Amino acid sequence: MKKRYTLCLFFFLCFLEGMAQPPVETKNSGLIFGFAVDSLTKMPLPFVTVSIKDQSSKILSNSLTDDKGYFELANSVQGDVVIQLSFVGYKTYSKSLRSTVSGKSIDLGKIRLQQDLIQLKEVSVTGQKAAVSLELDKKVFEVGKDILSQTGSVTELLNGVPSVSVGPSGAVSLRGNSNVLILINGRRSGLTQANALEQIPADQIERVEVITNPSSRYDASGSAGIINIVLKKNKKAGFNGQLRLVGGIPNDNRISPSLNFKSDKVNLFATLGIRFSDYVGLYKTRQVTEDNEVSTFLNQRQNEKRHDDGRLLYVGADYLLNKKNTITAAFLKNATKDHDKTSLLYEYANNTKTDSTLLRNGESWEKRDYNQLEFNYTKLFSRPGKKYTVDMQYDFWNSDKDWNLTTKKLLPAEQPLATIRTSSIGSSKDFLLQTDLIQPLDSNAVLEFGLKVEKRNVTSLFKAEQQTDDRWSIIDNIDNQLNYDELIGSGYVQLKSKIGNLAYQLGMRTEYTMIEIEDRDHIYDRSRNYTRFFPTAHLTYQLSSGATFQGNYSKRINRPSLSLLYPFNELTDFNSRYVGNPQLNPSYADVFEFGFLKNGNVLTINPSVYYQNNSGIILDYTFRNQQGIFITSPVNIDREIRSGIELSVLYNPLKFLQLNAELNAYRFKQKGFYEEHNFDYLGDALTSRLSAQLKLEHQLSFQFRYNFTGAQSNAQRHTAAIHYIDFGISKNLLKNASTVVFDVTNLFNLRDYKTTTTGNNYLQTQINRPNAARYRLTLLFKLNGKGNQAVRQARRGNRE
């Protein structure tokens, strides 16, 4: 193992050394290029429309500036042309050019756009991006423009993102598939593990990117695709900030101040999040079991009260060494304290009457402390588009959770039972090093390649005890420590170019994986290492009308998460437990997708069809053990084939009205056995979402969202249809220097999860309501947020 790790690191350092050599510059040819900047602040302006027109004003080619204000267009004409730059809030810039030689390069340098004071009055209405925008390779959810995503946690935010849904346990799904890779700022993070997303305030998020068929640049993990959560960074020149206050029922109090300072050389940012939240849950179970032709009935009711305290700190800086070199450093800390109380009532009966009743009361305390250090170095070159980056990230966290459980029999006679306590202590260290190079080959072709190595170590100690008289003894030998070591080394190369209106991108990624699981008692020891190749292909055809056809293919892997591997289980529920499976293997998927995108001033439509061939998929399997306890554990089965159609529509019939609609329907076929259980099943599923946002006079906005998930089944479970409503009102005050928002999630308490599980000699029906309706009032105060700064974009971090 050490030799392989050393060899991987050796090649990585050799690559870095090669990149550190003085670059060989290639003279740029065949382009008209330059930079768009603000005439007053000299700050770069992204998303500026750049067009080349002939003397009759016919557009010959056009483009948008990138996040550094840079643009380039192919110079394939001779004679007189006009270059034009236009941007909301600025005066249109036009300049005549004469090109005597086709293919000659023309450097326009910095073009200073002047602010248009007349247009500035309209920026707040016409200059805003839509809450949901559709791009060629991803869907982007703009958090700040969506009323319902300004108050709660990231978990609630994701429930409003197209194609994304979050289950009652916090599991995130993309197009109904839970095998999704979640990234923070384009990187894996401990903030995405377990239910950590519930601890991140939604107002710390700038946008969410949904990538259903990623290129080779991204990790191959996640057969369903990638969800990239981008944290906020400073976008405005000078000193500015904001303060957000939230109060809710049930108790949901948050305070989130943020301060930023940006100059020509440095960009400083700091955000603090403090949260005190309560959650109320209700879980009901009806169960029938049959043993030796004798039926036993159980009615179970669990009332849960959860209290979470959270502290989040994110500080960092971008420093511009010179025009070509930038470094970024940041630190993220997320510390939480949870105090939960639960009460479980069990009523057992035979065919005629209740014969016994149990009551269990539980109380838990949990502390989590997650830390992340980030570093980035970015080098630009004289040749436009060429860029070299180095990223380093170090994550370290620890957690400590204790449960106290008291149980007593109420019927037929009151009798106290043994007190139980459990203890879980965990820690993790994760180091990542990655380097990427973007190398333009000519005016159309770009070659991109990179290397990455990630080393991860997780330790978990779990112990369960029961009290007998004054002594504590171990329950069922549950006293063990498990160590998980993971090393993933990867490299990729991809080429993108175009022929006429056809653009293509071909890539190949290879990943070497080494995993070792070892426990103190050597019960779950396991070691695995393997190398796999993951090809990708993306084709895009652009029509003159602005419509786009796109076809994609990628091969993906789904490695089991740590929560699925851990064999330790909490004993909160007397009747059932969830137990991880250290013997799980990764699953693989071949994903094909074909889509169409049509952008218009009033209507944007994005239909797509997709097909996934998955091998070795992971499903939950529930069975009864010898003690009659229901054990749910993840297992591998042979295969699943999934095909579906998705439709996203953005409709703006009026300037003040925006409608979003989403539909995803798919059919799946599962095949496989686990022990004696047959998982063969053919089924289908449907999800949809409808949202309406109304913007009235006096900066008043309303939003309504209806969510629907149709009934779904597999060989063992049937889940009933789910639907719920969210609602929000927003009002800008004090000349847009502050905003007040009132929102309701899960209006009328409609969101119930009803699941029926069928197995040998049992039938179990559960109705779960993990979160009651929540009412929140949010106040947002802006500091130095006036003028046209809302449409300016400062230099972004390089890690996105």
N, C-alpha and C positions, 0 to 999 in steps of 0.2 A: 504494500500500500504506500509506504513512504517513498519507494523508488518511483512509482508512477506519479505521485504528487510532485516530487522533485523534478521529474522530467517535464511534466506539464508546465511547471513554473519556470523552468529553464527556457523552454521555447517561447514562453510569454515575455520574459525579460529580453530575450534576443530580438523579438519583434519590436519591443519598446526602444531598444538601442538603435535598431535600424531606422525607426521613425525619428529618432533624435538627431540623425545626421542632417546636415544642411540640405534643404530641399532643392531639387533641380527644377527651376521655373520654366514653364513652357509658354511661349508667347501666345496670347489669346488671339483668336482669329474668327472672323465671320459673325461678330456680335455688335450690337449697340447696347451699351451698358452704362450704369451710373447709380447714384444714390439719391433718394428723396428725403429731405430733412425739413424741419420747421425753421422758418426764416428767423424767428426770434430766439428760440431755445437751442437751435442747432441739433435737436434730438431726432433720431431716425423715425420715419413714418412708415409702418407696415400697412399692407392691404391697400396701397395706392394703386389705382388703375392706370396702367401705362399702355398707350396705343400708338401705332404707327399708321398714318393715313396718307393716301395719295392726294393729288391736287383737287380731286372731286369729293374729298372727305370720305372715301371708301376705306374701311379699316382693312389694312393688310395683315396685321398681327397685333396681339395684345397680351398683357400679362399683369401680374400683381407683384408689388414689392414684398420681400420677405420680412422677417422680424427685425432685421437690421437696416431696412429701407432700401435694400439692394434689388435691382432689376436687370434683366438682360433679355434681349430679343434678337432673333436671327436676322442678319442683314443680307438679304438675298435679292435686293433690287438695285437698280441704277437710276440716277436722276434725282429730282426734287421730291422730298417727302416732308411730312410734318409729324413731329413727336409731341404727344399730348399726355399730361399727367392730371388726373382729377381725383379728388377726395372730398368726402363730406366735411364741411366746415372750413374749406380752403378754396381760394381762387384757382380756377383751372389754368394750368401752365401750358403754353404752346410754343414750339420753336421749329423753324424751318431748317432742314438739313439737305445737303447735296452730297450724294454718294456717286463718285465717278467710277468706282470699281465694285462690282458685285462681290460680296464676301469680305470686304474690307472692314476692319474693326474700328468702331468709333467710341471713344471714352468721353461721356458727357460730364463726368465728375459729380460734384454735389449740386443737386437742383433744389433751390430753396423755395418752398411753397409758402405763400402768404395767407394768413388767416382771413377769412371772409366774415366780417362782423355781422352782415345781414344773415348769412346762413347759420351763424352760431345760435341764433334764437330758435332754430328748428332742429338743432342737433338732438335734443332730448326726445324728439318724436321720430324723426326719420333716420337718425344716425345710429340707432340701437340695432344690435344683432338680434336675430330671433332667439327665443328660448331654446329651440331645437333647430340646429342647422345640419344639413345633409351634405357630406363631402364624398369624393369619389371612393376613398378607401376606409372611411369611418363616419360615424355619427357623433356630433359634438353637442353636448348638453351644457349650455351657458347658465351656470348656477345663479349668477347675480340678476338675470333677467326673468327668473321664474319665481313667482311669489311663494309657492309652496316649498321652496328649497332654501329659504333664508333663515330658518329657525331651528330645525331639529338636528339630528345626527346624519352621518354619511349613509347609514342604513336606510333612513327615510328618504334621503336624497335619491339613492339608487332606485327606489321603488317608482320614481317618476321618470327614469331614463328609458328611452326607446329600446325595446328588445330585452330589458333587464327586469328581473323580479327577485324579491327577497322572501324566503320562507320564514316560518315562525321561529326556527332555531337560529336564524341569521345567515343561513346558507344562500349564496348568491347564484342565480341561474341566468344564462344567456340563451335566448330562444328555447327555454324549457330544459336546457342542459346545464347541470351543475358543474361540469368539468371545465371551469373557466379560470383563467389566470388573471389575478387582480394585481395591478402594479400601482405604486405611488411614485409620481414623477418619472415614470418610465422604468422603475426598478422594483424588484421584489423587496418587501418590507415586512417586518414583524407586525406592523399596524394592520395587515390584512389577515392575520391569523386569528383563529377562534372567533370571538365576538368583539375584537378590538375596534372594528369599524364603528361600533355603537358608541365608542368613546370619543370619536373625532367630531367636533361641531361642523355642521354643514357650511357655516359661514367662513370656514377656513379653506374651502375648496373653490377654486376658480372655475374649473370645468371638468367634465367627465368625457373621455373618449372611448367609444365602443368600436372595436376592430374585430370583425367577424371572421376574417380570413387573413391573418398577419403574414408579412413577408419574412424572409430569412433573417432580417435584421433583429427580429424579436426572438425571445426564448421560444422553443417549440412546445413548452408546457401549455396545457389547456386545450382539449379537443374542440371545445365550443368557441374558443377565441379569447380575446384579451379585453379587459376593462382597465383603462389607465386613468387614475385619479390624479389630477394636477393641482397641487397646493398653490395658494395665492403667493405672488411675489409683487414687489413694487413696480408700478407701471407709470408713475407720474414724476415729473421733474420737481426738484426742490424738496421741501419738508411737507409731509402730509400724513394723514392717518384717519382712523375711524374708531368709534366705540359702539359696540352692539350690546344691548341689554334685552334679555328674554325672561318672561315670567309665564308659567303655564299651570294648568290643572289637568291631571294630577301634577303634583309639584314638579316643575321643570324650570329651574332658574339658572341662567347662564349670563356670564359677562365676558366679552371678547374685545379687548382693546388691541389695536395694531398701529405701529408707527413705521414710517418709511422716510428715507432720505436718499435722493439721487442727484448726483452731479455728473460732470463729464467723465470723471475717473472712477467713481465708486457708487455702488448701489447698496444701501444698508436696509435691512428689513427685520422686523421683530413682531411677533404675534403671541399673545397670551390668551389662553382659553380656560375659564373656570366654570365648572358645571356641578349642579346639585339636582339630581333627578330621581323621581319615584316612578315605579311601574307596577301596575296591578294586573295579575294574570289569573285566569280561571281555566281549569282543565278537568274534563269529565270523561270517565271511562265506563262502558258497559261491556261485560265479558261473560262468555259462557265456555266452560271447560267440561270435558267428559273423560272420566277415569273409571275403568271397569264398569262401563254402562251406567255410571252414576253422574248426573249433571250437577255442576256447581255454578251459581250465578254470583257475579260481583258488580256492585255499583260503587264506583270510586269518584271522589270529588277532591280536587286540590285547589286551595286558595293560596295565591303567592303574592308577596309584597317584596319588591326589590328596591333598594336605595343605592344609588351610585354617586360617588364624588369623583370628579375628574379635574386634573390640571394638565394643560398642554402648553408647551413653550416651543416656539420655532424662531430661531435667530440665525442670521447669516449675512453674507456680503458678497457682491460681485465686484472685482477690482480689475480695471482696465489697465494692464501694464503699458500697452501702446495700442495702436490701431489694429494690430494683428494678433495680440495675445491677451487673453482674459483668464483669470482664475476665479473660482467660486468656492466658498466654504460655508457650511451651514451645520447647525445642531438642532435636533428635534428631541424633545422629551415629552413623554406621555405617561403620567402617573395617575393611578386610580385606586380608590378604596370602595369596596362594595360590602353592603350589609343586607343580607336577604333573610326573609322569614317565610316559612311555608307550613301549611297545615293540610294533612291528608287524612281523609275519612274513608274507611273501607267497610262496606256492608256486604257480608257473605250470606247466601241463602241457598236452600235446596228448592225443590219444586213447589213447596207450600209456604214457607215463611223464612224470615231472617233468623239465622241461628248464631251468628257471631258478628261483632263489630270491633274494629280496631281504629285507634286514633294515633297518628304520628305527627309530632311537631318538630320542625327543624329550624336551625338558625346557623347561618354561615357568615364568615368574615374572609374577605379576599383582598390582597394587595398585589398590584402589578406595577412594575416600573420599567418602561421601555425607553431606550436611548438609541439615537442614530446620528452618526457623524458622516458628513458628505464632503467630498472634494472633487472639483472638476478643473481641468485645464483645457482650454480651447485655443488652437492656433489657426489663424486664417492666413491665406497666401495671396500673392499678387494676382494669381489667376483666379478670376471670379468662380465661386462655387466650390473651390477646394478647401477642405477643412479637416483638421486632425484633432481628436479629443481623447483625453484620458480621464476615466472616472474611477474613484475609489469610494467605498462605503463600508462602514463598520457599524454593525448593530449589536447591541447587547441588552438583554432584559432578564428580569427575574420575577417570579410570582410565588405567592404563598397563600393557600386556601385551607381553611379549617371548617368542618361541619360538626355540629352537635345535634344528635337525634334522640328524642325521647319517645317511647312507644308504650301505650297501655291498652289493654283489652277492656271494652266497655260492656259487652254482652258475651256470654250469658251472665257473667259476673265481672265486676271491675277488678282488674289485676294489672299491676305494673310489669312491664317487660324490660329486658336489659337495655341500658343506655348505650348508644353507639357514637363513636367519634371517628372522623377521618381527617387525614392530613395529606396535603399535596404540595410539594415544593419543586419548582422548576426553574431552569435558567438556560440561556442560549447565547451563543456567540457566532456571529456571521460576518465573514470578510469577503468583499467583492472587489475585483480589479478588472477593468474593461477598457479597451482602446479601440477606436474606430477611425477610419480614414475614408473620406469622400474625395474621389479623384475624377474630375471631368476629363473625358477623352477628346471630345470635340464639342461643337455647339449643341449636339443632341444627346450624345452618349455620356453616361456617368458610371464609373465603377466604384463600388463601395465594399469594403471588407473590414473585418474586425476580429478580435479575440477576447475571450472572457474566461475568468476562473472564479469560482465561488466555493468557499469552504465554510461548512456549517456544523456546529456541534450543539446538541440539545441534551440536557440531563433532566430527568424527572424522577422524583422520589414519592412513592405513594404508600400509605399505611392506613389500615382500618382496624379498629379495636372495639371490643364490647366490655362492659363493666359487669363483673360478677362479684357480689359483695363489695369489698373495697379494692379489688384487684382488676387490672385491665389485661385482657388477653387478645391475641390476634385473631381476626375473623377469616376463616377459609384461606389461610396462608397468604392473605393480601398484605404483604410487607416486602417491597422490592424496589429496586432502583434500575432504571433503564437509561442507557446512553445511546444516542443516535448521532452518527457521523455521516456527513454527506459531502462529496466533492463532485462538482460538475465543471468540466472544462469544455469550452465550445469555441467554434470558429465559424465564420460565414463569409460568403462572397456573393455579390449580386450585381448584375448589370442591367441598367435601364437605358432605353433609347426610344426613338420613334422613327417611323417611316410614313411620311405624309400625316394623315390624321390618326394613324395607328401607333399607340405607344405601348411598349412592352417592358416587363421587368422579370428577369429570370434569376433565381437564387438557389443556393445550396448551403445548408447548415449542417454541421456535424456536432454531436454532443457525446462526450464520454462521461459516464455516471458511475460513481463508486459509493455504495451505501453499506454501512456496518451498523448492525443493531446488536447490542450486548447488554444483558441484565446481570445483576449481582448474583442471582441464583441460577444463571445459565439455562433458563427455561425457554427464552425467546431469542437466543443468539441466532444471528443470520448475517451473511455477507453476500453482496451482489456487486458485479461490475459489468458494464456493457457499453458498446459504442453503436450509435445509430445515426443514419443520414436522413435529412429532412429537406426534400426539394420543394420549391415554391415557384409558381408562375402566375403573373398578372398581366392581363391584356385589356387595353382601353381604346375604344374607338370614338372619336369626337366628331359629331355632326356639325354642320354649319349653323344649324338652328340653336346650338347650345346644348342639345341633348347628348348623353353619353351612354354607350354600351360598355359593359365590363364583364370579364370572365376571369375567375381566380381558381387556383388549386394550391393546396398545401397539405403536407403530412405533419401530424401533430402527435404529441405524447401526453398522457395524463398520469403523472406520478402520484401515488397515494399521499395525501396530506398527513401531517403528524397526528392530527386528531383521529384519523382513520387507522393508524398503526398502533397507537398506544393501547395496550391490553388492560390498563387499569380503569376502574369504573367507580363512580360515586354510588353510594348506597341510599340515596335520599328516598327513592320510591321502594317501598316494601315489596311491590309486585313486579317491577320490571327494571332492567338495567341496559345501558349501552356499553358494549365492550369492543375496543379496537382489535384489529387483526394484523399482527406483525408479518404474516405470511402473504399479504397482498402483493400482487405484481402490477406493474404499470400497464395501462391500456394504450392502444394506438388508434389513430383515426386518419383516414383519407377524406379530405373535405373538398367538395367542388361547389362553386357558387357562380351564378350568372345573374347580373343585375342591370337595371336601366335607371338612369337619373336624368330628370328634366327639371331644370331650375327656371322659374319665371317670377315676374313681379308679384303675381297674385297667387300662383299655384306652384308648389314644388312636390313632385311625386317620385317615389323611389321604390318600385317593386323589385323583388328578387326571388329566385328559386335556389334551393340548396340541397345537397345530398351528402350524407356522412356514412362512411362504412367503418364501424368501430369494432375492434377486436379486443377481447379480454376486459370488457367493461366492468365497472364496479357497481354493485347494487347492495342494498341493505337486506339482510335475511333475518327473520324473527323465528325463534323456536323456544320451547319450554325445556328447562334443564331438569335434572332429577329431583330438585327441590320444588319444582312447580313454578319457578321464577321465569318470566319472559326475558330472554336475552336477544337483543338486536345487535348484529355484527355485520360489517361489510365483507362481501365476498366477490371473487371474480367469476364471471360466466363467459361463455364462448364469444358471443357476437351480438351486435345491435346494428341494424341498418335503419337510417332515419332520412326521410325526404320531406321537404316542406316548402311553403311559399310564405313570403313576408311582404307586407305593404306598409309604407310610411308615407303620410300625406301631410303637407303643411299648406294651409289655405288662409290667405289674407283677403277676404272679399271687400273689406273696408279698412281704412287706415287705422281705425281704432279697434279692430276685431281680428284676432288670430285664432285659428282652429288647428289642432293637431290630432291626427288619428293614426292608429297603429293596429295592425292585424298580423298574427303569426299562427299558421295552421300547419301541422306536420303529422305524418304517419310513421310509426316505428314498428320494427319486427325484432324481437329479442329471442335468443336461442341459447340454451345451455342447461347444465345440471350442476347442482352443488349437493354433495352427499346423495340423499334420495329425493331431493326436491327438484321438480321440473320447472324451469323458468321460461319455457317457450310461451311466447305471447305476441299477439298482433293487436295494436291499438292505435289511437290517434289522440290529438290534443289541440286545443285552441286557446289562444290568449289575445286580448285586445285592450286598448286603452284609448280614451277620448278625453281631450283637454280643450278648454276654451278660455281665452284670456281677453278681457275687455278693458280698453284704456279710454277713460272719459276725460272731460275737461278738468282743470284744476288738479292735474297730476293724480287722479284717482283711478285705481286699477282693481279689477276683479278676476279671479281665476277659479275654475271648476274642473275637477278631474274625476273621471269614472274609470275604475279598473275592473277587469273581468278575466278570470281564469277558468276555463271549462273543466269539467270532470275528467280525471285521468285514472288509468288503471295499469297494473302489470300483473304478473302471475300470482302475486300474493296480496297486493294492496289495491284498494280503490279509494280515491280522494274525490270528494264532492266538489262541485263548482264553488268558486269564491268570487265575491264582488264586494267592492267598498268604494266610498266617496271621500274625496278631500276637497277642501274649500279654503279660499284665502282672499283677503282684501288688503290693498296697499295704498298709502297716501303719502305723497311727498310734501314736506313742510319747509318753511323758512328759506324760500327760493332754492329748493332742492338740496339744502344743506343737511336735512334730516329726513328720515322716513319712518313711518309707523306701519306695522304689518299685524294683522289679526288672521290666524289660520286655525283650521280644524282638520286633524287627520283621523281617519276612520270614523267619519260622521255617522251617527245613529248606531255605532257599535256593530256594524254589519260584518266585519272581517272575522269569520269563524273558519277554522280548519277542521274538517270532518274526514276522518280516515277509518276505513274498515279493513282489518287484517285477518286473513283466513289461513289456518294451518291445520296440522294433524290434531284432531280432537279439540279444537278451540276456535272461537270466533270473538274478535275484539273490535269494538267501535269506540273511537276517541273523538271528542270535540274539544279543540284547544282555542283559547282566546288569550294569547300571550300579552297583548297590550290593549287596554281599554281606549276609548276615544280620548283624544288629547286636544285641549284648547290652549292656544298660546298668543301672547301679545309681545311684539318685538319693537324696540326703539333703536334706530340707527342714527348716529351723529357723525358727520363728516368734518374733517379738519383740512382746510385749504383745498377743498374739492371743487372750486368754482372754475368758471371759464371753460375753455375748450379742452381741458386736460383729460376729460373722460374719453376722448377719441384718440388721444396720443398713446403710443405704445413704447415704453422704454425697452432697453435691451433685456431680453428674457434670459433666464438661466439656460445653460447649455445641456441640461440633463433631460429634456423633454423628448 
